[in-house]
Amino acid sequence: MPQGQKRDLDMVAARIRNYLETWHKQPGQRHSKTIIVFEGDRYRPTGFEVHFRKGGSK
């Protein structure tokens, strides 16, 4: 995978995680896991899910 493509995929993953933490995380929860599904030979993002668990914020 070319370096620029890897950088762009990392940026997409970080932005999705930031969006989910900003808009879907409830008070008192912390991030547990984010799964982003990329498909095809061009790594098109087709789905994502996020998991939060109870606990204090960092």
PQR file of N, CA, C, O and H, with PARSE charges and radii, in Angstrom:
ATOM      1  N   MET A   1       0.856  -1.170   0.000 -0.4000 1.5000
ATOM      2  CA  MET A   1       0.000   0.000   0.000 -0.0000 2.0000
ATOM      3  C   MET A   1       0.907   1.240   0.000  0.5500 1.7000
ATOM      4  O   MET A   1       1.826   1.340   0.813 -0.5500 1.4000
ATOM      5  N   PRO A   2       0.646   2.172  -0.906 -0.5600 1.5000
ATOM      6  CA  PRO A   2       1.458   3.401  -0.945  0.2800 2.0000
ATOM      7  C   PRO A   2       1.341   4.201   0.355  0.5500 1.7000
ATOM      8  O   PRO A   2       0.310   4.172   1.026 -0.5500 1.4000
ATOM      9  N   GLN A   3       2.404   4.906   0.691 -0.4000 1.5000
ATOM     10  CA  GLN A   3       2.454   5.665   1.944 -0.0000 2.0000
ATOM     11  C   GLN A   3       1.342   6.707   2.025  0.5500 1.7000
ATOM     12  O   GLN A   3       0.749   6.887   3.088 -0.5500 1.4000
ATOM     13  H   GLN A   3       3.242   4.929   0.146  0.4000 1.0000
ATOM     14  N   GLY A   4       1.049   7.394   0.924 -0.4000 1.5000
ATOM     15  CA  GLY A   4      -0.013   8.398   0.917 -0.0000 2.0000
ATOM     16  C   GLY A   4      -1.378   7.789   1.167  0.5500 1.7000
ATOM     17  O   GLY A   4      -2.210   8.378   1.857 -0.5500 1.4000
ATOM     18  H   GLY A   4       1.530   7.248   0.060  0.4000 1.0000
ATOM     19  N   GLN A   5      -1.614   6.607   0.605 -0.4000 1.5000
ATOM     20  CA  GLN A   5      -2.891   5.927   0.818 -0.0000 2.0000
ATOM     21  C   GLN A   5      -3.041   5.506   2.279  0.5500 1.7000
ATOM     22  O   GLN A   5      -4.119   5.643   2.858 -0.5500 1.4000
ATOM     23  H   GLN A   5      -0.938   6.128   0.044  0.4000 1.0000
ATOM     24  N   LYS A   6      -1.967   4.996   2.873 -0.4000 1.5000
ATOM     25  CA  LYS A   6      -1.995   4.612   4.285 -0.0000 2.0000
ATOM     26  C   LYS A   6      -2.289   5.826   5.162  0.5500 1.7000
ATOM     27  O   LYS A   6      -3.084   5.739   6.098 -0.5500 1.4000
ATOM     28  H   LYS A   6      -1.091   4.884   2.403  0.4000 1.0000
ATOM     29  N   ARG A   7      -1.657   6.946   4.864 -0.4000 1.5000
ATOM     30  CA  ARG A   7      -1.881   8.178   5.619 -0.0000 2.0000
ATOM     31  C   ARG A   7      -3.346   8.615   5.526  0.5500 1.7000
ATOM     32  O   ARG A   7      -3.947   8.998   6.529 -0.5500 1.4000
ATOM     33  H   ARG A   7      -1.011   7.016   4.104  0.4000 1.0000
ATOM     34  N   ASP A   8      -3.912   8.558   4.330 -0.4000 1.5000
ATOM     35  CA  ASP A   8      -5.298   8.963   4.140 -0.0000 2.0000
ATOM     36  C   ASP A   8      -6.266   8.039   4.874  0.5500 1.7000
ATOM     37  O   ASP A   8      -7.241   8.514   5.456 -0.5500 1.4000
ATOM     38  H   ASP A   8      -3.424   8.246   3.515  0.4000 1.0000
ATOM     39  N   LEU A   9      -6.017   6.725   4.858 -0.4000 1.5000
ATOM     40  CA  LEU A   9      -6.874   5.788   5.583 -0.0000 2.0000
ATOM     41  C   LEU A   9      -6.790   6.022   7.086  0.5500 1.7000
ATOM     42  O   LEU A   9      -7.802   5.946   7.782 -0.5500 1.4000
ATOM     43  H   LEU A   9      -5.225   6.339   4.385  0.4000 1.0000
ATOM     44  N   ASP A  10      -5.601   6.304   7.587 -0.4000 1.5000
ATOM     45  CA  ASP A  10      -5.446   6.625   9.013 -0.0000 2.0000
ATOM     46  C   ASP A  10      -6.213   7.890   9.362  0.5500 1.7000
ATOM     47  O   ASP A  10      -6.803   7.979  10.438 -0.5500 1.4000
ATOM     48  H   ASP A  10      -4.778   6.366   7.022  0.4000 1.0000
ATOM     49  N   MET A  11      -6.212   8.874   8.461 -0.4000 1.5000
ATOM     50  CA  MET A  11      -6.937  10.114   8.700 -0.0000 2.0000
ATOM     51  C   MET A  11      -8.447   9.863   8.720  0.5500 1.7000
ATOM     52  O   MET A  11      -9.151  10.415   9.567 -0.5500 1.4000
ATOM     53  H   MET A  11      -5.733   8.802   7.586  0.4000 1.0000
ATOM     54  N   VAL A  12      -8.951   9.041   7.802 -0.4000 1.5000
ATOM     55  CA  VAL A  12     -10.377   8.699   7.789 -0.0000 2.0000
ATOM     56  C   VAL A  12     -10.764   8.007   9.091  0.5500 1.7000
ATOM     57  O   VAL A  12     -11.785   8.342   9.692 -0.5500 1.4000
ATOM     58  H   VAL A  12      -8.379   8.593   7.114  0.4000 1.0000
ATOM     59  N   ALA A  13      -9.964   7.051   9.527 -0.4000 1.5000
ATOM     60  CA  ALA A  13     -10.250   6.330  10.766 -0.0000 2.0000
ATOM     61  C   ALA A  13     -10.264   7.273  11.966  0.5500 1.7000
ATOM     62  O   ALA A  13     -11.136   7.156  12.827 -0.5500 1.4000
ATOM     63  H   ALA A  13      -9.135   6.778   9.039  0.4000 1.0000
ATOM     64  N   ALA A  14      -9.323   8.194  12.038 -0.4000 1.5000
ATOM     65  CA  ALA A  14      -9.273   9.137  13.153 -0.0000 2.0000
ATOM     66  C   ALA A  14     -10.478  10.067  13.149  0.5500 1.7000
ATOM     67  O   ALA A  14     -11.025  10.376  14.208 -0.5500 1.4000
ATOM     68  H   ALA A  14      -8.614   8.289  11.339  0.4000 1.0000
ATOM     69  N   ARG A  15     -10.894  10.510  11.981 -0.4000 1.5000
ATOM     70  CA  ARG A  15     -12.050  11.421  11.903 -0.0000 2.0000
ATOM     71  C   ARG A  15     -13.347  10.712  12.280  0.5500 1.7000
ATOM     72  O   ARG A  15     -14.199  11.292  12.952 -0.5500 1.4000
ATOM     73  H   ARG A  15     -10.450  10.259  11.121  0.4000 1.0000
ATOM     74  N   ILE A  16     -13.501   9.464  11.851 -0.4000 1.5000
ATOM     75  CA  ILE A  16     -14.701   8.704  12.226 -0.0000 2.0000
ATOM     76  C   ILE A  16     -14.741   8.504  13.731  0.5500 1.7000
ATOM     77  O   ILE A  16     -15.784   8.689  14.357 -0.5500 1.4000
ATOM     78  H   ILE A  16     -12.809   8.992  11.305  0.4000 1.0000
ATOM     79  N   ARG A  17     -13.618   8.130  14.310 -0.4000 1.5000
ATOM     80  CA  ARG A  17     -13.573   7.934  15.761 -0.0000 2.0000
ATOM     81  C   ARG A  17     -13.886   9.232  16.496  0.5500 1.7000
ATOM     82  O   ARG A  17     -14.636   9.220  17.472 -0.5500 1.4000
ATOM     83  H   ARG A  17     -12.770   7.980  13.802  0.4000 1.0000
ATOM     84  N   ASN A  18     -13.324  10.350  16.044 -0.4000 1.5000
ATOM     85  CA  ASN A  18     -13.587  11.644  16.665 -0.0000 2.0000
ATOM     86  C   ASN A  18     -15.077  11.998  16.571  0.5500 1.7000
ATOM     87  O   ASN A  18     -15.659  12.471  17.546 -0.5500 1.4000
ATOM     88  H   ASN A  18     -12.715  10.360  15.251  0.4000 1.0000
ATOM     89  N   TYR A  19     -15.686  11.776  15.426 -0.4000 1.5000
ATOM     90  CA  TYR A  19     -17.114  12.047  15.246 -0.0000 2.0000
ATOM     91  C   TYR A  19     -17.953  11.221  16.218  0.5500 1.7000
ATOM     92  O   TYR A  19     -18.842  11.750  16.885 -0.5500 1.4000
ATOM     93  H   TYR A  19     -15.213  11.391  14.633  0.4000 1.0000
ATOM     94  N   LEU A  20     -17.668   9.931  16.294 -0.4000 1.5000
ATOM     95  CA  LEU A  20     -18.450   9.064  17.166 -0.0000 2.0000
ATOM     96  C   LEU A  20     -18.273   9.426  18.635  0.5500 1.7000
ATOM     97  O   LEU A  20     -19.243   9.409  19.392 -0.5500 1.4000
ATOM     98  H   LEU A  20     -16.946   9.501  15.752  0.4000 1.0000
ATOM     99  N   GLU A  21     -17.058   9.752  19.050 -0.4000 1.5000
ATOM    100  CA  GLU A  21     -16.840  10.146  20.439 -0.0000 2.0000
ATOM    101  C   GLU A  21     -17.525  11.470  20.754  0.5500 1.7000
ATOM    102  O   GLU A  21     -18.019  11.657  21.866 -0.5500 1.4000
ATOM    103  H   GLU A  21     -16.270   9.766  18.436  0.4000 1.0000
ATOM    104  N   THR A  22     -17.561  12.389  19.796 -0.4000 1.5000
ATOM    105  CA  THR A  22     -18.173  13.696  20.021 -0.0000 2.0000
ATOM    106  C   THR A  22     -19.680  13.603  20.102  0.5500 1.7000
ATOM    107  O   THR A  22     -20.285  14.251  20.955 -0.5500 1.4000
ATOM    108  H   THR A  22     -17.159  12.237  18.893  0.4000 1.0000
ATOM    109  N   TRP A  23     -20.315  12.807  19.230 -0.4000 1.5000
ATOM    110  CA  TRP A  23     -21.766  12.830  19.104 -0.0000 2.0000
ATOM    111  C   TRP A  23     -22.478  11.632  19.696  0.5500 1.7000
ATOM    112  O   TRP A  23     -23.688  11.708  19.912 -0.5500 1.4000
ATOM    113  H   TRP A  23     -19.823  12.280  18.536  0.4000 1.0000
ATOM    114  N   HIS A  24     -21.800  10.532  19.971 -0.4000 1.5000
ATOM    115  CA  HIS A  24     -22.489   9.329  20.435 -0.0000 2.0000
ATOM    116  C   HIS A  24     -22.052   8.843  21.806  0.5500 1.7000
ATOM    117  O   HIS A  24     -22.730   8.006  22.403 -0.5500 1.4000
ATOM    118  H   HIS A  24     -20.817  10.470  19.796  0.4000 1.0000
ATOM    119  N   LYS A  25     -20.939   9.345  22.318 -0.4000 1.5000
ATOM    120  CA  LYS A  25     -20.462   8.901  23.631 -0.0000 2.0000
ATOM    121  C   LYS A  25     -21.278   9.583  24.716  0.5500 1.7000
ATOM    122  O   LYS A  25     -21.449  10.803  24.704 -0.5500 1.4000
ATOM    123  H   LYS A  25     -20.388  10.024  21.833  0.4000 1.0000
ATOM    124  N   GLN A  26     -21.779   8.794  25.650 -0.4000 1.5000
ATOM    125  CA  GLN A  26     -22.554   9.309  26.773 -0.0000 2.0000
ATOM    126  C   GLN A  26     -21.608   9.721  27.899  0.5500 1.7000
ATOM    127  O   GLN A  26     -20.497   9.198  27.992 -0.5500 1.4000
ATOM    128  H   GLN A  26     -21.640   7.804  25.660  0.4000 1.0000
ATOM    129  N   PRO A  27     -22.030  10.645  28.750 -0.5600 1.5000
ATOM    130  CA  PRO A  27     -21.186  11.024  29.896  0.2800 2.0000
ATOM    131  C   PRO A  27     -20.881   9.800  30.772  0.5500 1.7000
ATOM    132  O   PRO A  27     -21.757   8.975  31.032 -0.5500 1.4000
ATOM    133  N   GLY A  28     -19.654   9.704  31.208 -0.4000 1.5000
ATOM    134  CA  GLY A  28     -19.249   8.588  32.053 -0.0000 2.0000
ATOM    135  C   GLY A  28     -18.794   7.368  31.280  0.5500 1.7000
ATOM    136  O   GLY A  28     -18.444   6.357  31.889 -0.5500 1.4000
ATOM    137  H   GLY A  28     -18.942  10.374  30.996  0.4000 1.0000
ATOM    138  N   GLN A  29     -18.786   7.429  29.963 -0.4000 1.5000
ATOM    139  CA  GLN A  29     -18.312   6.305  29.154 -0.0000 2.0000
ATOM    140  C   GLN A  29     -16.924   6.624  28.624  0.5500 1.7000
ATOM    141  O   GLN A  29     -16.514   7.782  28.551 -0.5500 1.4000
ATOM    142  H   GLN A  29     -19.070   8.250  29.468  0.4000 1.0000
ATOM    143  N   ARG A  30     -16.210   5.558  28.253 -0.4000 1.5000
ATOM    144  CA  ARG A  30     -14.923   5.743  27.589 -0.0000 2.0000
ATOM    145  C   ARG A  30     -14.877   4.857  26.365  0.5500 1.7000
ATOM    146  O   ARG A  30     -15.574   3.846  26.283 -0.5500 1.4000
ATOM    147  H   ARG A  30     -16.544   4.617  28.312  0.4000 1.0000
ATOM    148  N   HIS A  31     -14.050   5.247  25.419 -0.4000 1.5000
ATOM    149  CA  HIS A  31     -13.950   4.510  24.160 -0.0000 2.0000
ATOM    150  C   HIS A  31     -13.358   3.138  24.413  0.5500 1.7000
ATOM    151  O   HIS A  31     -12.386   3.006  25.158 -0.5500 1.4000
ATOM    152  H   HIS A  31     -13.484   6.068  25.486  0.4000 1.0000
ATOM    153  N   SER A  32     -13.935   2.117  23.800 -0.4000 1.5000
ATOM    154  CA  SER A  32     -13.432   0.768  23.943 -0.0000 2.0000
ATOM    155  C   SER A  32     -12.857   0.245  22.621  0.5500 1.7000
ATOM    156  O   SER A  32     -11.730  -0.247  22.571 -0.5500 1.4000
ATOM    157  H   SER A  32     -14.724   2.225  23.195  0.4000 1.0000
ATOM    158  N   LYS A  33     -13.656   0.362  21.551 -0.4000 1.5000
ATOM    159  CA  LYS A  33     -13.205  -0.206  20.287 -0.0000 2.0000
ATOM    160  C   LYS A  33     -13.946   0.469  19.137  0.5500 1.7000
ATOM    161  O   LYS A  33     -15.138   0.757  19.242 -0.5500 1.4000
ATOM    162  H   LYS A  33     -14.572   0.761  21.592  0.4000 1.0000
ATOM    163  N   THR A  34     -13.235   0.719  18.043 -0.4000 1.5000
ATOM    164  CA  THR A  34     -13.841   1.195  16.812 -0.0000 2.0000
ATOM    165  C   THR A  34     -13.471   0.229  15.704  0.5500 1.7000
ATOM    166  O   THR A  34     -12.302  -0.118  15.534 -0.5500 1.4000
ATOM    167  H   THR A  34     -12.266   0.485  17.958  0.4000 1.0000
ATOM    168  N   ILE A  35     -14.472  -0.203  14.950 -0.4000 1.5000
ATOM    169  CA  ILE A  35     -14.257  -1.097  13.814 -0.0000 2.0000
ATOM    170  C   ILE A  35     -14.713  -0.368  12.560  0.5500 1.7000
ATOM    171  O   ILE A  35     -15.865   0.056  12.463 -0.5500 1.4000
ATOM    172  H   ILE A  35     -15.422   0.079  15.087  0.4000 1.0000
ATOM    173  N   ILE A  36     -13.807  -0.223  11.602 -0.4000 1.5000
ATOM    174  CA  ILE A  36     -14.130   0.400  10.322 -0.0000 2.0000
ATOM    175  C   ILE A  36     -13.875  -0.642   9.243  0.5500 1.7000
ATOM    176  O   ILE A  36     -12.795  -1.229   9.181 -0.5500 1.4000
ATOM    177  H   ILE A  36     -12.871  -0.567  11.680  0.4000 1.0000
ATOM    178  N   VAL A  37     -14.875  -0.870   8.391 -0.4000 1.5000
ATOM    179  CA  VAL A  37     -14.777  -1.889   7.346 -0.0000 2.0000
ATOM    180  C   VAL A  37     -14.403  -1.212   6.029  0.5500 1.7000
ATOM    181  O   VAL A  37     -15.132  -0.353   5.531 -0.5500 1.4000
ATOM    182  H   VAL A  37     -15.752  -0.394   8.442  0.4000 1.0000
ATOM    183  N   PHE A  38     -13.265  -1.606   5.474 -0.4000 1.5000
ATOM    184  CA  PHE A  38     -12.833  -1.160   4.157 -0.0000 2.0000
ATOM    185  C   PHE A  38     -12.921  -2.351   3.222  0.5500 1.7000
ATOM    186  O   PHE A  38     -12.459  -3.441   3.562 -0.5500 1.4000
ATOM    187  H   PHE A  38     -12.673  -2.304   5.878  0.4000 1.0000
ATOM    188  N   GLU A  39     -13.510  -2.159   2.040 -0.4000 1.5000
ATOM    189  CA  GLU A  39     -13.668  -3.264   1.093 -0.0000 2.0000
ATOM    190  C   GLU A  39     -13.084  -2.912  -0.261  0.5500 1.7000
ATOM    191  O   GLU A  39     -12.957  -1.744  -0.628 -0.5500 1.4000
ATOM    192  H   GLU A  39     -13.885  -1.274   1.764  0.4000 1.0000
ATOM    193  N   GLY A  40     -12.733  -3.954  -0.986 -0.4000 1.5000
ATOM    194  CA  GLY A  40     -12.265  -3.804  -2.354 -0.0000 2.0000
ATOM    195  C   GLY A  40     -10.787  -3.494  -2.441  0.5500 1.7000
ATOM    196  O   GLY A  40     -10.120  -3.258  -1.434 -0.5500 1.4000
ATOM    197  H   GLY A  40     -12.836  -4.903  -0.688  0.4000 1.0000
ATOM    198  N   ASP A  41     -10.291  -3.500  -3.662 -0.4000 1.5000
ATOM    199  CA  ASP A  41      -8.876  -3.248  -3.877 -0.0000 2.0000
ATOM    200  C   ASP A  41      -8.530  -1.769  -3.732  0.5500 1.7000
ATOM    201  O   ASP A  41      -7.355  -1.402  -3.720 -0.5500 1.4000
ATOM    202  H   ASP A  41     -10.833  -3.692  -4.480  0.4000 1.0000
ATOM    203  N   ARG A  42      -9.558  -0.915  -3.622 -0.4000 1.5000
ATOM    204  CA  ARG A  42      -9.316   0.517  -3.439 -0.0000 2.0000
ATOM    205  C   ARG A  42      -9.632   0.971  -2.019  0.5500 1.7000
ATOM    206  O   ARG A  42      -9.631   2.168  -1.734 -0.5500 1.4000
ATOM    207  H   ARG A  42     -10.512  -1.212  -3.632  0.4000 1.0000
ATOM    208  N   TYR A  43      -9.906   0.011  -1.120 -0.4000 1.5000
ATOM    209  CA  TYR A  43     -10.131   0.283   0.306 -0.0000 2.0000
ATOM    210  C   TYR A  43     -11.236   1.329   0.519  0.5500 1.7000
ATOM    211  O   TYR A  43     -11.027   2.344   1.183 -0.5500 1.4000
ATOM    212  H   TYR A  43      -9.907  -0.962  -1.351  0.4000 1.0000
ATOM    213  N   ARG A  44     -12.399   1.063  -0.050 -0.4000 1.5000
ATOM    214  CA  ARG A  44     -13.537   1.957   0.134 -0.0000 2.0000
ATOM    215  C   ARG A  44     -14.177   1.685   1.488  0.5500 1.7000
ATOM    216  O   ARG A  44     -14.497   0.533   1.778 -0.5500 1.4000
ATOM    217  H   ARG A  44     -12.569   0.238  -0.589  0.4000 1.0000
ATOM    218  N   PRO A  45     -14.380   2.712   2.342 -0.5600 1.5000
ATOM    219  CA  PRO A  45     -15.036   2.475   3.630  0.2800 2.0000
ATOM    220  C   PRO A  45     -16.513   2.161   3.419  0.5500 1.7000
ATOM    221  O   PRO A  45     -17.225   2.928   2.770 -0.5500 1.4000
ATOM    222  N   THR A  46     -16.977   1.030   3.968 -0.4000 1.5000
ATOM    223  CA  THR A  46     -18.362   0.608   3.756 -0.0000 2.0000
ATOM    224  C   THR A  46     -19.161   0.524   5.047  0.5500 1.7000
ATOM    225  O   THR A  46     -20.383   0.387   4.991 -0.5500 1.4000
ATOM    226  H   THR A  46     -16.399   0.408   4.495  0.4000 1.0000
ATOM    227  N   GLY A  47     -18.528   0.601   6.190 -0.4000 1.5000
ATOM    228  CA  GLY A  47     -19.266   0.538   7.440 -0.0000 2.0000
ATOM    229  C   GLY A  47     -18.349   0.776   8.625  0.5500 1.7000
ATOM    230  O   GLY A  47     -17.130   0.631   8.535 -0.5500 1.4000
ATOM    231  H   GLY A  47     -17.536   0.713   6.236  0.4000 1.0000
ATOM    232  N   PHE A  48     -18.964   1.143   9.729 -0.4000 1.5000
ATOM    233  CA  PHE A  48     -18.188   1.319  10.947 -0.0000 2.0000
ATOM    234  C   PHE A  48     -19.098   1.103  12.143  0.5500 1.7000
ATOM    235  O   PHE A  48     -20.316   1.262  12.057 -0.5500 1.4000
ATOM    236  H   PHE A  48     -19.955   1.260   9.801  0.4000 1.0000
ATOM    237  N   GLU A  49     -18.490   0.741  13.251 -0.4000 1.5000
ATOM    238  CA  GLU A  49     -19.201   0.623  14.517 -0.0000 2.0000
ATOM    239  C   GLU A  49     -18.240   1.003  15.629  0.5500 1.7000
ATOM    240  O   GLU A  49     -17.021   0.897  15.492 -0.5500 1.4000
ATOM    241  H   GLU A  49     -17.501   0.612  13.322  0.4000 1.0000
ATOM    242  N   VAL A  50     -18.814   1.442  16.717 -0.4000 1.5000
ATOM    243  CA  VAL A  50     -17.998   1.873  17.844 -0.0000 2.0000
ATOM    244  C   VAL A  50     -18.574   1.272  19.117  0.5500 1.7000
ATOM    245  O   VAL A  50     -19.783   1.076  19.235 -0.5500 1.4000
ATOM    246  H   VAL A  50     -19.804   1.529  16.828  0.4000 1.0000
ATOM    247  N   HIS A  51     -17.705   0.986  20.053 -0.4000 1.5000
ATOM    248  CA  HIS A  51     -18.126   0.437  21.332 -0.0000 2.0000
ATOM    249  C   HIS A  51     -17.574   1.338  22.438  0.5500 1.7000
ATOM    250  O   HIS A  51     -16.410   1.739  22.423 -0.5500 1.4000
ATOM    251  H   HIS A  51     -16.722   1.145  19.957  0.4000 1.0000
ATOM    252  N   PHE A  52     -18.443   1.635  23.386 -0.4000 1.5000
ATOM    253  CA  PHE A  52     -18.034   2.381  24.575 -0.0000 2.0000
ATOM    254  C   PHE A  52     -18.327   1.509  25.785  0.5500 1.7000
ATOM    255  O   PHE A  52     -19.231   0.675  25.754 -0.5500 1.4000
ATOM    256  H   PHE A  52     -19.388   1.309  23.399  0.4000 1.0000
ATOM    257  N   ARG A  53     -17.571   1.702  26.834 -0.4000 1.5000
ATOM    258  CA  ARG A  53     -17.831   0.969  28.079 -0.0000 2.0000
ATOM    259  C   ARG A  53     -17.930   1.966  29.212  0.5500 1.7000
ATOM    260  O   ARG A  53     -17.454   3.098  29.120 -0.5500 1.4000
ATOM    261  H   ARG A  53     -16.836   2.379  26.860  0.4000 1.0000
ATOM    262  N   LYS A  54     -18.558   1.520  30.272 -0.4000 1.5000
ATOM    263  CA  LYS A  54     -18.700   2.382  31.440 -0.0000 2.0000
ATOM    264  C   LYS A  54     -17.344   2.597  32.082  0.5500 1.7000
ATOM    265  O   LYS A  54     -16.502   1.700  32.105 -0.5500 1.4000
ATOM    266  H   LYS A  54     -18.945   0.601  30.346  0.4000 1.0000
ATOM    267  N   GLY A  55     -17.153   3.752  32.583 -0.4000 1.5000
ATOM    268  CA  GLY A  55     -15.902   4.069  33.237 -0.0000 2.0000
ATOM    269  C   GLY A  55     -15.665   5.557  33.214  0.5500 1.7000
ATOM    270  O   GLY A  55     -16.410   6.306  32.581 -0.5500 1.4000
ATOM    271  H   GLY A  55     -17.837   4.481  32.565  0.4000 1.0000
ATOM    272  N   GLY A  56     -14.630   5.986  33.902 -0.4000 1.5000
ATOM    273  CA  GLY A  56     -14.319   7.400  33.968 -0.0000 2.0000
ATOM    274  C   GLY A  56     -13.686   7.900  32.685  0.5500 1.7000
ATOM    275  O   GLY A  56     -13.088   7.135  31.928 -0.5500 1.4000
ATOM    276  H   GLY A  56     -14.025   5.379  34.416  0.4000 1.0000
ATOM    277  N   SER A  57     -13.826   9.172  32.457 -0.4000 1.5000
ATOM    278  CA  SER A  57     -13.184   9.752  31.287 -0.0000 2.0000
ATOM    279  C   SER A  57     -11.726  10.062  31.622  0.5500 1.7000
ATOM    280  O   SER A  57     -11.380  10.320  32.775 -0.5500 1.4000
ATOM    281  H   SER A  57     -14.312   9.793  33.071  0.4000 1.0000
ATOM    282  N   LYS A  58     -10.895  10.031  30.609 -0.4000 1.5000
ATOM    283  CA  LYS A  58      -9.460  10.257  30.817 -0.0000 2.0000
ATOM    284  C   LYS A  58      -9.133  11.715  30.757  0.5500 1.7000
ATOM    285  O   LYS A  58      -7.972  12.094  30.909 -0.5500 1.4000
ATOM    286  H   LYS A  58     -11.177   9.821  29.673  0.4000 1.0000
TER
END
